[in-house]
Amino acid sequence: MTDNQGDIENVLGELKLGDDVYKKVVSVFEEEIDKGLGKRTNPDATIKMFPTYVRSLPNGTENGDFLALDLGGTNFRVLNIHLEGKEVDMKSKIYVVPPDVMTGTGTEVC
């Protein structure tokens, strides 16, 4: 091992976390998710969560037009789904989220 490798190992050694630290991170993360889902605690949560619920599974009798929106980290997906019994017609469009919007404050999305 060269001297540089030893220095690197020393620096990286300080960044290694034990199981107890990982368990604490998971615990805090789960608590923040719960806060984000709570009606009263959402405004103060560090992780904002917006619950969406699937009330029932499709059974093939659904009819009409449905709009699905998915805003991810890099793409905004828009789907228009037309259902008529078991017949499905889907049109989709994917929009790339610009880097300045990805890293902005969030007000640029509106």
C-alpha positions as CSV (number, residue, x, y, z in Angstrom):
1,M,0.0,0.0,0.0
2,T,1.4,3.4,-0.9
3,D,1.4,6.4,1.4
4,N,-1.5,8.0,-0.6
5,Q,-3.6,4.8,-0.2
6,G,-2.9,4.9,3.6
7,D,-4.0,8.5,3.8
8,I,-7.2,7.7,1.8
9,E,-7.9,4.8,4.0
10,N,-7.6,7.0,7.1
11,V,-10.0,9.6,5.7
12,L,-12.5,7.0,4.5
13,G,-12.2,5.2,7.9
14,E,-13.7,8.2,9.6
15,L,-16.7,8.1,7.2
16,K,-17.6,4.4,8.0
17,L,-20.7,4.1,10.1
18,G,-21.6,1.3,12.4
19,D,-24.9,-0.7,12.5
20,D,-26.2,1.4,15.4
21,V,-25.8,4.6,13.3
22,Y,-27.5,3.1,10.3
23,K,-30.4,1.9,12.5
24,K,-30.7,5.5,13.9
25,V,-30.7,6.9,10.4
26,V,-33.5,4.5,9.3
27,S,-35.5,5.3,12.5
28,V,-35.3,9.1,12.0
29,F,-36.1,8.7,8.3
30,E,-39.2,6.7,9.1
31,E,-40.3,9.2,11.8
32,E,-39.9,12.0,9.2
33,I,-42.0,10.1,6.6
34,D,-44.7,9.6,9.3
35,K,-44.6,13.3,10.0
36,G,-44.8,14.1,6.3
37,L,-48.0,11.9,6.1
38,G,-49.7,13.5,9.1
39,K,-52.3,16.1,8.5
40,R,-51.1,18.2,11.5
41,T,-47.4,17.4,11.3
42,N,-46.9,17.8,7.5
43,P,-46.2,21.6,7.6
44,D,-43.2,21.0,9.9
45,A,-42.0,17.8,8.4
46,T,-38.6,17.7,6.6
47,I,-39.9,15.1,4.2
48,K,-43.2,16.2,2.6
49,M,-45.4,13.3,1.8
50,F,-48.7,13.4,-0.1
51,P,-50.7,10.2,0.4
52,T,-52.4,8.8,-2.6
53,Y,-54.7,5.8,-2.3
54,V,-55.8,3.1,-4.7
55,R,-59.3,2.4,-3.5
56,S,-59.8,-0.7,-5.5
57,L,-58.2,-2.7,-8.3
58,P,-59.6,-2.4,-11.9
59,N,-62.1,-5.1,-12.8
60,G,-62.5,-4.5,-16.5
61,T,-65.8,-2.5,-16.3
62,E,-64.0,0.9,-16.1
63,N,-64.9,3.4,-18.8
64,G,-63.8,6.9,-19.6
65,D,-60.7,9.0,-19.8
66,F,-58.1,9.0,-17.0
67,L,-55.1,11.3,-16.6
68,A,-52.0,10.2,-14.8
69,L,-49.2,12.6,-13.9
70,D,-45.8,11.6,-12.6
71,L,-43.3,14.3,-11.6
72,G,-40.0,12.6,-10.9
73,G,-36.5,13.9,-10.4
74,T,-35.7,14.2,-14.1
75,N,-38.9,13.7,-16.0
76,F,-42.5,14.8,-16.0
77,R,-44.7,12.1,-17.4
78,V,-48.3,12.8,-18.7
79,L,-50.5,9.9,-19.6
80,N,-54.0,10.1,-21.1
81,I,-55.7,6.7,-20.8
82,H,-59.0,5.9,-22.4
83,L,-60.7,2.8,-21.1
84,E,-63.7,1.1,-22.6
85,G,-64.2,-2.2,-20.8
86,K,-61.1,-4.2,-21.5
87,E,-60.0,-2.0,-24.4
88,V,-57.2,0.5,-23.5
89,D,-55.9,3.4,-25.6
90,M,-53.0,5.2,-24.0
91,K,-51.2,8.3,-25.1
92,S,-48.2,9.5,-23.2
93,K,-45.7,12.4,-23.3
94,I,-42.5,12.8,-21.4
95,Y,-41.1,16.2,-20.6
96,V,-37.6,16.6,-19.4
97,V,-37.3,18.7,-16.2
98,P,-34.7,21.4,-16.8
99,P,-31.6,21.3,-14.4
100,D,-32.4,24.7,-13.0
101,V,-35.9,23.6,-12.0
102,M,-34.5,20.3,-10.6
103,T,-32.2,22.2,-8.2
104,G,-34.4,25.3,-7.7
105,T,-36.6,26.2,-4.8
106,G,-39.7,24.5,-6.2
107,T,-41.5,27.7,-7.0
108,E,-40.3,27.4,-10.6
109,V,-42.5,24.2,-11.1
110,C,-45.7,26.2,-10.6
